[in-house]
Amino acid sequence: SLPAKLINGGIAGLIGVTCVFPIDLAKTRLQNQQNGQRMYASLSDCLIKTIRSEGYFGMYRGAAVNLTLVTPEKAIKLAANDFFRHHLSKDGKKLTLLREMLAGCGAGTCQVIVTTPMEMLKIQLQDAGRIAAQKKLMAAQAQLSSSPAAAAAAEPAVETRTTATQITRELLRSKGIAGLYKGLGATLLRDVPFSIVYFPLFANLNKLGQKDPNVKAPFYVSFLSGCVAGSTAAVAVNPCDVIKTRLQSLQRGVNEDTYSGILDCTKKIWQREGPTAFFKGAYCRALVIAPLFGIAQVVYFIGIAEFLLDMLPKHRA
């Protein structure tokens, strides 16, 4: 039933996000740093520096937004894909690849209703620590150089912690509902191709583990299929994710570029950072998406009740 699908999709999202959020934070910070302003060399370097400067829970900045909104997001995405697959099938016959891709396209389009404001708020909170650390470093360098110009450029390294509620209120006050949907085009540019690649790939990989078309694949097959399909789709659309992250960042580090739109952002990244910049954080994103969608598909397709029962010893009367 639809309510069961929505509940399973929501639970899947909560479990997945809790497991992989620190990697997602590192991905955002790696994607946002520009040439000449690099704070982190790699995923591990980012996480170590984050723990040292912000504590263990610094890795979970912005997690509350994700945990609040990931339930409707994942529920909409998974249920919409099922809805479109059902209506695109002819008399219960097997879907063609094109129809599977169209169903994925519909699912990706529906989910941005929740995804865009969720990502918008999450990125501000995730990247705040990077900007504060950059200002602190520049202030220290200015003191060492004793240069008046450098000292003037370096702002005090005082980080004002804001909450998602404060950011939301400010955006609504200054820009209305459109403020929460900044980067909507870039989000569509990322999520629609992702779903077009992910859902057909998952469905076909999952079928390989089905001994009978009418019997569900074992949970480990669904998990591995979700991991492989998720990581493949994530890397494929990473350039769009970099553009989306840059456009949705309201605060910039010192001497970092600002962008007026998708084309302007693409042009500046290509000219000033090179084509490899479009794959910043790609391995982080793959590490986030693989278990996230692996867990999501297990819980969603098997159902949380069946999944938990499958993990427990079976008692016979």
Secondary structure, DSSP 8 states (H G I E B T S, - for coil): -HHHHHHHHHHHHHHHHHHHHHHHHHHHHHHH--TT----SSHHHHHHHHHHHH-GGGGGTTHHHHHHHHHHHHHHHHHHHHHHHHHHSSTT----HHHHHHHHHHHHHHHHHHHHHHHHHHHHHHHHHHHHHHHHHHHHHHHHHT-HHHHHHS---------HHHHHHHHHHHHGGGGGGTTHHHHHHHHHHHHHHHHHHHHHHHHTT-SSTTS---HHHHHHHHHHHHHHHHHHTHHHHHHHHHHH--S--TT----SSHHHHHHHHHHHH-GGGGGTTHHHHHHHHHHHHHHHHIIIII-HHHHHHHHS-----
